[in-house]
Amino acid sequence: MNSAEIFAGFDSSFDKASYVLLGVPYDKTSSFRTGTSKGPEEIRKASYCFEPYLMEHDISLNQIDLHDVGDLDGFRDYEELREDVSETISKIVSKGKFPITLGGEHSISPPIVSSVKKSFSDLNVVILDAHLDFRDIYEGIEHSHATVSRRISEIVGLENIIVGGVRSVSMESAEKGKPIFFTSEQIKREDDPIKKILERINEPLYLSIDMDVVDPAFAPGVGNPEPFGLSSVDMKELVSRSSPYLVGMDIVETNPKYDDSAITANLASRMIYELIGSREKKKG
């Protein structure tokens, strides 16, 4: 594990921390625009943009104990990534701490979910993603960014996964046996769709955010940008309202190579602030 700039300057020890942040700069199955391996670094840089005091939650993140363990990297292959991620996340969760993982591409999420499930056998998962990502194999690769929801469904069960913000589905994934999903249009236009999502799934809940769920107007720096997505305010509400039920979260697919003015990294970083602030307010 190498050293990295600490997220927002939070420097609590691992033992004291309630939240533990980890970077996984993996980018080996990207199929359109490479560069997400630099995502964790840029999200950390962007974290210094914000006031630690969140006025709507009336809480300062200076009061919260967060430990940044740095980045896991140097993986020879996906098997090595899976072993390293599983070992690290299992240690975090087994100590009763909340893991926040920065990607990297979305293929890092299944081993995280698998490790969290060891401590929460009845784990449910919400994935926010522009793409359903339910292929079994993509470009000859089983553990691809395009097979994430399929791999996660094999871990927690198809009935325990929901995908939100979808606006791209492959023909093979459109067939029977796919997870329940909500399109971005449903989330934006239906009467309280977030409530409908949360009503369909039980806690404990894990949240996986692919930044391409957000419209490219708000998050241009991603590997596979897809128009007609969620706004940054939609994202904020989804994170805030799900936060009381969460036991872990990852935020992936920030691609600094295509992120003018660090717009996407800024939003990803701010969503971590929102997660912690809203979760602590509702706990209190």
VONU-881751 format. One line per 3 residues: number of its first residue (from 1); for each residue x, y, z of C-alpha. Coordinates in nm, 2 decimals. Layout:
N
NUM	X/Y/Z; ...
//
This chain:
284
1	0.00/0.00/0.00; 0.15/0.33/-0.10; 0.11/0.67/0.06
4	-0.15/0.92/-0.08; -0.28/1.26/0.01; -0.52/1.22/0.30
7	-0.89/1.28/0.22; -0.99/1.63/0.34; -0.70/1.62/0.60
10	-0.89/1.37/0.82; -0.62/1.20/1.02; -0.79/0.99/1.28
13	-0.62/0.66/1.37; -0.77/0.34/1.23; -0.87/0.22/1.58
16	-1.05/0.54/1.66; -1.21/0.60/1.32; -1.58/0.54/1.24
19	-1.52/0.57/0.87; -1.23/0.42/0.68; -1.15/0.54/0.33
22	-0.96/0.33/0.07; -0.85/0.39/-0.28; -0.83/0.12/-0.55
25	-0.68/0.27/-0.86; -0.76/-0.02/-1.09; -0.83/0.04/-1.46
28	-0.77/-0.27/-1.67; -1.10/-0.36/-1.83; -1.21/-0.01/-1.94
31	-1.36/-0.05/-2.28; -1.40/0.31/-2.40; -1.20/0.58/-2.22
34	-0.92/0.47/-1.99; -0.79/0.68/-1.70; -1.00/0.59/-1.39
37	-0.69/0.47/-1.21; -0.62/0.83/-1.13; -0.97/0.88/-0.98
40	-0.88/0.83/-0.61; -0.60/1.08/-0.63; -0.82/1.35/-0.79
43	-1.11/1.28/-0.55; -0.88/1.33/-0.26; -0.74/1.66/-0.41
46	-1.10/1.79/-0.46; -1.19/1.71/-0.10; -1.00/2.02/0.01
49	-1.24/2.25/-0.18; -1.52/2.23/0.08; -1.59/2.37/0.43
52	-1.60/2.09/0.68; -1.92/2.24/0.83; -2.23/2.12/0.64
55	-2.49/2.39/0.72; -2.80/2.19/0.63; -2.70/1.91/0.86
58	-2.56/2.14/1.13; -2.25/1.92/1.17; -1.88/1.97/1.11
61	-1.69/1.68/0.97; -1.40/1.79/1.19; -1.61/1.62/1.46
64	-1.61/1.29/1.28; -1.33/1.03/1.30; -1.22/0.92/0.95
67	-0.91/0.73/0.86; -0.76/0.72/0.51; -0.55/0.41/0.46
70	-0.43/0.52/0.12; -0.44/0.32/-0.20; -0.41/-0.05/-0.29
73	-0.22/-0.08/-0.62; 0.03/-0.27/-0.82; -0.21/-0.56/-0.90
76	-0.07/-0.81/-1.15; -0.42/-0.92/-1.24; -0.78/-0.93/-1.12
79	-0.72/-1.22/-0.89; -0.46/-1.03/-0.70; -0.69/-0.73/-0.68
82	-0.97/-0.94/-0.54; -0.74/-1.09/-0.27; -0.60/-0.75/-0.16
85	-0.94/-0.58/-0.16; -1.11/-0.86/0.02; -0.85/-0.87/0.29
88	-0.86/-0.50/0.35; -1.23/-0.45/0.34; -1.29/-0.76/0.56
91	-1.05/-0.60/0.82; -1.24/-0.27/0.81; -1.59/-0.41/0.84
94	-1.50/-0.68/1.10; -1.38/-0.39/1.33; -1.73/-0.23/1.30
97	-1.61/0.05/1.07; -1.78/0.20/0.77; -1.58/0.14/0.44
100	-1.57/0.41/0.17; -1.39/0.29/-0.14; -1.27/0.52/-0.42
103	-1.22/0.38/-0.77; -1.09/0.30/-1.02; -1.33/0.13/-1.25
106	-1.65/-0.04/-1.14; -1.51/-0.40/-1.15; -1.36/-0.33/-0.80
109	-1.71/-0.34/-0.65; -1.79/-0.72/-0.64; -1.50/-0.82/-0.41
112	-1.60/-0.53/-0.18; -1.96/-0.65/-0.16; -1.84/-1.00/-0.11
115	-1.63/-0.89/0.19; -1.90/-0.68/0.34; -2.15/-0.97/0.31
118	-1.92/-1.18/0.55; -2.03/-0.94/0.83; -2.39/-0.88/0.70
121	-2.53/-1.21/0.57; -2.86/-1.05/0.46; -2.69/-0.77/0.27
124	-2.88/-0.58/0.00; -2.72/-0.36/-0.27; -2.83/-0.05/-0.46
127	-2.62/0.03/-0.76; -2.64/0.38/-0.92; -2.53/0.34/-1.28
130	-2.62/0.47/-1.63; -2.57/0.11/-1.75; -2.74/-0.21/-1.63
133	-2.40/-0.39/-1.66; -2.57/-0.73/-1.64; -2.37/-0.91/-1.91
136	-2.21/-1.24/-1.80; -1.90/-1.19/-2.01; -1.79/-0.87/-2.19
139	-1.50/-0.87/-2.45; -1.41/-1.21/-2.32; -1.37/-1.09/-1.96
142	-1.58/-1.23/-1.67; -1.48/-0.96/-1.41; -1.54/-0.65/-1.63
145	-1.68/-0.31/-1.56; -1.97/-0.42/-1.78; -2.05/-0.73/-1.58
148	-2.07/-0.57/-1.23; -2.44/-0.61/-1.15; -2.43/-0.97/-1.27
151	-2.14/-1.05/-1.04; -2.29/-0.87/-0.74; -2.62/-1.05/-0.80
154	-2.43/-1.38/-0.77; -2.30/-1.27/-0.43; -2.62/-1.13/-0.27
157	-2.90/-1.29/-0.48; -3.09/-1.13/-0.77; -3.38/-1.04/-0.54
160	-3.15/-0.83/-0.32; -3.01/-0.59/-0.58; -3.16/-0.28/-0.75
163	-3.00/-0.06/-1.01; -3.10/0.30/-1.03; -3.04/0.57/-1.30
166	-3.02/0.32/-1.59; -3.04/0.45/-1.95; -2.84/0.19/-2.13
169	-2.91/-0.18/-2.15; -2.76/-0.45/-2.37; -3.00/-0.67/-2.57
172	-2.89/-0.98/-2.39; -2.95/-0.80/-2.05; -3.30/-0.69/-2.16
175	-3.41/-1.06/-2.14; -3.57/-1.22/-1.84; -3.37/-1.27/-1.52
178	-3.23/-0.92/-1.49; -3.24/-0.72/-1.17; -3.51/-0.46/-1.08
181	-3.40/-0.13/-1.22; -3.52/0.23/-1.23; -3.44/0.45/-1.52
184	-3.31/0.81/-1.48; -3.64/0.93/-1.62; -3.83/0.75/-1.35
187	-3.61/0.89/-1.08; -3.65/1.24/-1.21; -4.02/1.24/-1.29
190	-4.21/0.98/-1.08; -4.37/1.07/-0.75; -4.10/1.01/-0.49
193	-3.91/0.74/-0.68; -3.64/0.73/-0.41; -3.89/0.61/-0.16
196	-4.00/0.34/-0.41; -3.64/0.22/-0.44; -3.58/0.21/-0.07
199	-3.92/0.04/-0.01; -3.82/-0.24/-0.24; -3.50/-0.33/-0.06
202	-3.42/-0.40/0.30; -3.13/-0.30/0.53; -2.84/-0.36/0.58
205	-2.77/-0.18/0.25; -2.45/-0.13/0.05; -2.44/0.15/-0.21
208	-2.22/0.14/-0.52; -2.21/0.47/-0.72; -2.08/0.47/-1.08
211	-2.03/0.84/-1.15; -2.17/0.79/-1.50; -2.51/0.77/-1.34
214	-2.49/1.15/-1.34; -2.56/1.34/-1.66; -2.24/1.43/-1.84
217	-2.33/1.80/-1.79; -2.26/1.75/-1.42; -2.00/1.47/-1.44
220	-1.82/1.47/-1.78; -1.51/1.29/-1.65; -1.62/0.92/-1.67
223	-1.52/0.62/-1.88; -1.86/0.58/-2.05; -2.06/0.90/-2.05
226	-2.43/0.86/-2.13; -2.66/1.15/-2.18; -3.00/1.21/-2.00
229	-2.88/1.12/-1.66; -2.93/1.24/-1.30; -2.84/1.59/-1.18
232	-2.60/1.65/-0.90; -2.90/1.74/-0.68; -3.07/1.41/-0.77
235	-2.75/1.23/-0.66; -2.73/1.43/-0.33; -3.09/1.33/-0.24
238	-3.03/0.96/-0.32; -2.72/0.95/-0.10; -2.88/1.15/0.18
241	-3.19/0.95/0.20; -3.02/0.61/0.18; -2.75/0.69/0.42
244	-2.92/0.58/0.75; -2.94/0.22/0.61; -2.59/0.19/0.47
247	-2.31/-0.02/0.59; -2.06/0.07/0.32; -2.02/0.26/-0.01
250	-1.80/0.28/-0.31; -1.78/0.56/-0.56; -1.61/0.46/-0.89
253	-1.54/0.56/-1.25; -1.42/0.91/-1.20; -1.18/0.97/-1.50
256	-0.96/1.27/-1.46; -0.83/1.26/-1.82; -1.17/1.38/-1.93
259	-1.26/1.59/-1.63; -1.22/1.96/-1.72; -1.19/2.17/-1.40
262	-1.22/1.85/-1.19; -1.60/1.88/-1.21; -1.66/1.50/-1.16
265	-1.39/1.46/-0.89; -1.54/1.76/-0.71; -1.89/1.60/-0.71
268	-1.76/1.26/-0.61; -1.57/1.41/-0.32; -1.87/1.62/-0.21
271	-2.09/1.31/-0.21; -1.86/1.16/0.05; -1.91/1.47/0.26
274	-2.29/1.43/0.21; -2.28/1.06/0.30; -2.10/1.12/0.63
277	-2.29/1.44/0.72; -2.64/1.30/0.65; -2.56/0.97/0.81
280	-2.43/1.13/1.13; -2.72/1.37/1.16; -2.97/1.09/1.13
283	-2.78/0.88/1.38; -2.79/1.16/1.63
//
